[in-house]
Amino acid sequence: MSTSPAVLRHSAVELVLTFLLLLSVTTVVRWVIGSPAVSSAIPEARLQLLAVGAIVGILITGLILSPLGRQSGAHMNPAISFAMWRLGLLPGAAVVPYTVAQLSGSLLGVFAARGIWGRSTSAPPVTYAALQPGPGWSAAELFAAETLSTGVIVLLVAVFTSVRRLTRHTPYMVGTVVCLTITLLGNSTGGSTNPARQFGPALASGQYSFLWVYLLAPVPGAALGVLARNLLLKRTARTPAAGVPT
């Protein structure tokens, strides 16, 4: 079965959006965490993560609201594309092209940042903005944490896109949740919840030890998030309104 022109066009948009996301993420990490001046002014690691999270959250909200974002849905995350398919909001034929585009955009964005900012992007502590779990984390623990955190994010996205009065607030909710995820989980799990977030940085830096976890764990997380949304909305639909006799 051939891929439709619309799917190819939207996949190309996803490539561009994910390229911009990873270019920006790597740039933010380079200037917030990799800059001696900034790291001296903000010595606390949690505050550095808050700064990175706030900037990235605002960026993601802007990309979702942008004309390009409105064309493809601005997923920039294979787990979100998978979830949108399971919710009936994305054709099944678009999942693989979207995923390939997002992963390609991730790698291109990281290399573009290297071209712009030079060796400071590849050297520690930036290291292409590659993520690593904190000391003592096993692969199984990281897998469970990434699955659970992705599930929570997908549940929120699924509920917001399913409830009409919440839909217009979705871009702002996503940006806020991404900010909180980076701030609260950055020092422990890395706070990825997005295979495309780690794909380019890991390949560019050669940090492959937990790459399979970051690539695979968000998928069952997305499935759990969709399942939770279905159960929640079904239960809500069965709950009688106050004052209505049953």
N, C-alpha and C positions, 0 to 999 in steps of 0.2 A: 504494500500500500504506500503510495507516494505521500509526501508531506505537503500540505496545502500551502499556497503562497502566504496566506495570513499567518500561519504558524511560523514559517520561516522568517517573516518580517518581524513578528513579535519576539522570536528567539534572538534575532539580531539586536533588537532593542534591549533585551535582557543582557546580552553580552556587553553592550555599551554601559548600561547602568551598573553592572557588577564591576566592570573596569573602573568606572568613576568611584565606586565605593571602595575598592581595594587600593586604588591610587590615593584616595583621601585618607583611608585608615592608616596606611603606611606613612603618609606624610604627617598625620597627627601624632603618631607614635614617635616619629623621628624628632619632632619639635617639642613634644611635651616630655617624653621619657628620655629621648636621646640628646636633648640639649642641656649642657651643664648649667646654663643660666636659669632655665626654667626648672630643672630638677633641684637646683639649689634654692630657688624661691618657693618651690613646693616639695619639700623633702619627704613628706609623708606619702607612702606608696598608695594608700587608699584615696588620698586627695588627687594624686596623679591619675588614678583610674577614673575617678569622678570627672576630672577634666576631659579625659579621653572619651568617656562615655557620653558626656553632655554634648560634645562636639559631634561625635558620630551619630548620636540620636537625632540631633537637629538636621544633620546631613541626610539621614535616611528619610525623615519626614519630608524634607524638601524634594528628594528624588521621587518619592511616592506621589507627591502632589504635582510634579513637573509634567509638562506635556508628554514627554517620553514615558514617564511612569504610568500615566493614564492609558497609554496604548497597550502595554503588556501586562499591567498589574503591578509592576515593580516588585517582583518576588525577590530577586537577587539571592535566592536561597533554594536549593533543590528540595529541602524538606517542606518549604512552604508550597512549592509547585506541586509536590506529591499530595499535600493536604488539600490544595485547591481542586485537584483532580478527584480526590475521594469525596469532596463536598459537592461535586458536580459543577464547579465553577471554572474548570479548565478541561479541554478535551484530552482524553488519554493519549492521543497521538502527539500532544505537545510536551509531554513530561520529559521524554528523552532529549528532544532538541533544546528545550529550556535548560535542562541540566548541563548538557554539553556546552551551551553558550555561557552559562554562569561560571562553570569551572574554567573555561577558556578566558573569560573576562577577568577572573581572579588572577590568573597567572600573568596576563598582559598588564594588568594594573600594577602589580608588584614590580615588574620589570620597568614599567614606565617611571615609577617612583625612583628606582635605582638610577635610571637615566637622568632624572631631574636633579636628585639630591646627592648623587655620587656614592662613594664608599661608606659614608656615614649611615646609609640605609642598610647595608649588609653587615656592618660591624656591630658587636654588642654595645649597648643593651637593646638596640633596635632589632637587628637580625631579621630584617624583612617583616617585622611585626608578627613573626611566627609565635604560636601559642604553645605553652607547655603546662601540664598540671603542676601543682605545688608538690613539695617533697613528701614522699610517703604514699602517694596515690598509686594504686594498682590499675591495670587496664580495665579490670572488671568494675572497680569502683567508679572510674572515670566514665565508663560506658553507661552505667546506671545513672550517674549524675547528669550526663549530657542528654540521655533519653528523657529523664524526668523534666529537666529545665526546658527542653524543646517542646515537650508535651504541654507544659503550662503556657508557653508562648502561643503554640498552635491553638490551644483551647480558647485563649483570649481572642486571637484573630478570627477563629471560626464563629465565636459568639457575636463579635462585633459586626462581622460581615453578614450574619444571619438575622440580626435584629435591626429593623429599619431605622429606628431612632438613634442607634449607635453607629451606623455605617459611616457617616460623615466624619466621625471622630477617630476612625481606624488609623489614619496616618500618624496622628498625635499619640495615640496609645502605643503604636509600634515603636516610635522613637523613644518614648518614655521607658518602655520595657527593655529596649536594647541598652539604654543608659544604665538602668538598674542592674541588668545582667552583667555588664562589663564591670560596674563598680563593686558589686557584691560577690561575683564569682571569679573575677580576673585573677586573684591571687591563689585561688584554690583549683578550679577546673580549667581555668583559662577563659571561661565564659563564651564559648564559640556558638553553639546551637545552630551552626550554619556550615555545611561542608565547604561551601565556596569561600568562607572566611579563612579557612585554614589551608585549603588546597594550594593556592599560589604561594603563600608564604612558606609552607613546608617544602615544596619542591624547590623554590629558589634558595632556601637556606640549607637544605639537606637534612632537616630535622624530621625524620620519618618514624620515630619510635612509637608515637601514639597517633599517627596519621589515620590509620584504619579506624580507630575509635571515633575521631572527629568526623570522618566521612560517613560512617555507617550508623552510629548511635542516633543521630537526629531523625532517621527514617522511622524506626519503631516509635520514637517519641511523637512524630507527626501523626502516626496511626492512632496512638493512644489519645492524643489531643482531639482528633476527629471523633473517636468513639465516645469520649467524655462529653463532647458537645452534643452528640446525638442523644445520649442518655439524659443529659441535663434538659434539653429542649423538649424531649418526650415527657419527662416528668413534669416540667412546667406546664405543658399542654394539658396534662391530666389533672392538674391541681385546680379545683373549682375556685372561682372568684369569691371574695368575701361577700357574704350576704346572699349568695345564690344557693337555694335549696338543692340538695342532691337526693 
